[in-house]
């Protein structure tokens, strides 16, 4: 069997996308930080022994067979084979995947997992066909394929920051794939930390897929899409000039808007916990008392992402250890920062 391997990171959205249409297409554009430490390592071995004319795979996660994950991967591969990788029904696959972070840590692993798998598939295609695409074409196809597995995964293929979703004022933006924007951001944002405070290691009470569907009929949906399109322009300007305060204001607004949308859906979901709110208040007060530009964001769950530039790492880490870690599940904090995107490991 021939084998390839890629490691790809998770990401944290600053401008959130919530609501989608068609085949995994976003209802509004989004922007995210690419992380460094929180990543998935995926190895794919293949042979030409497939005699079934359909997807033939074995899948292990953390060195153990995982039938639920395997079923999801098989469905994903079957959905993309005819259009993107016809050879998938002619080979047998053995996929091994693992995370650098505990699966129950509260970090969504779909972005890192699906982007790592997409990178592997694009490399296998080059090996089988013998056609080497240009690096930008390779990344773009990987982003398209990753998107079809998990929407946010399409942003993880880019270093530092990625943007996904069409906006008339942003060149090259597309609903089909994410674009890298690291060349458009001020150096201060390339030093940012994202320390993840784990409030709960439980699975979310509503899946992202179900959450997106709840935007259909949400009375605030149209206002939200208008807001996102306006916020993204303000964010891009702040990223360009190094305006940390505007960046932080937008990041926090986006996080709270996401949770407000969940609370105003039918059925509604309250995903933050008391500890989440306590930490948010403490971060705000610490910022006001010290003048240190420390901000927060959240995904669709209770865990808090603490965002700040590297020059304040000492003060913020002390603050986390003295004031915030007490509210974390088993004192669990994942110290992360902006990363350089996927890397080939085999």
JOPE-V52346 format. One record per backbone hydrogen bond with DSSP energy under -0.5 kcal/mol. CO is the residue of the C=O (numbers start at 1). NH is the residue of the N-H. Records with the same first field share a line. If there is no record, write none. Layout:
# JOPE-V52346
CO: NH ; NH
This chain:
# JOPE-V52346
2: 46
4: 44
5: 345 ; 346
6: 42
7: 343
8: 40
10: 35
12: 33
14: 16
15: 31
19: 27
21: 25
22: 24
25: 21
30: 164
31: 14 ; 15
32: 162
33: 12
34: 339
37: 39
38: 10
39: 100
40: 8 ; 42
41: 98
42: 6
43: 96
44: 4
45: 94
46: 2
47: 92
49: 51
56: 93
58: 95
59: 66
60: 97
61: 64
64: 61
66: 70
67: 71
68: 72
69: 73
70: 74
71: 75
72: 76
73: 77
74: 78
75: 79
76: 80
77: 81
78: 82
80: 84 ; 85
81: 85
85: 88
86: 89
87: 90 ; 91
90: 50
91: 56
92: 47
93: 58
94: 45
95: 60
96: 43
97: 62
98: 41
102: 105
106: 108
109: 113
110: 114
111: 115
112: 116
113: 117
114: 118
115: 119
116: 120
117: 121
118: 122
119: 123
120: 124
121: 125
122: 126
123: 127
124: 128
125: 129
126: 130
130: 132
131: 133
134: 137 ; 138
135: 139
136: 140
137: 141
138: 142
139: 143
140: 144
141: 145
142: 146
143: 147
144: 148
145: 149
146: 149 ; 150
150: 153 ; 154
151: 154
152: 155 ; 156
153: 156
155: 158
159: 161
160: 34
161: 181
162: 32
163: 179
164: 30
167: 170
169: 171
170: 173
174: 165
177: 165 ; 174
179: 163
181: 184
182: 185
186: 189 ; 190
187: 190
188: 191
189: 192
192: 338
193: 308
194: 196 ; 336
195: 197 ; 306
196: 198 ; 334
197: 199 ; 304
198: 329
207: 211
208: 212
209: 213
210: 214
212: 215
213: 216
215: 217 ; 218
218: 221
220: 224
221: 225
222: 226
223: 227
224: 228
225: 229
226: 230
227: 231
228: 232
229: 233
230: 234
231: 235
232: 236
233: 237
234: 238
235: 239
236: 240
237: 241
238: 242 ; 243
239: 186
242: 244
243: 247
244: 248
245: 249
246: 250
247: 251
248: 252
249: 253
250: 254
251: 255
252: 256
253: 257
254: 258
255: 259
256: 260
257: 261
258: 262
259: 263
260: 264
262: 265 ; 269
269: 271
273: 277
274: 278
275: 279
276: 280
277: 281
278: 282
279: 283
280: 284
281: 285
282: 286
283: 287
284: 288
285: 289
286: 290
287: 291
292: 294
295: 307
297: 305
299: 301
304: 197 ; 306
305: 297 ; 307
306: 195
307: 295
308: 193
309: 312
310: 313
312: 316
313: 317
314: 318
315: 319
316: 320
317: 321
318: 322
319: 323 ; 324
320: 324 ; 325
324: 327
325: 328
328: 331
329: 332
332: 198
333: 335
334: 196 ; 336
336: 194
337: 36
339: 160
343: 7
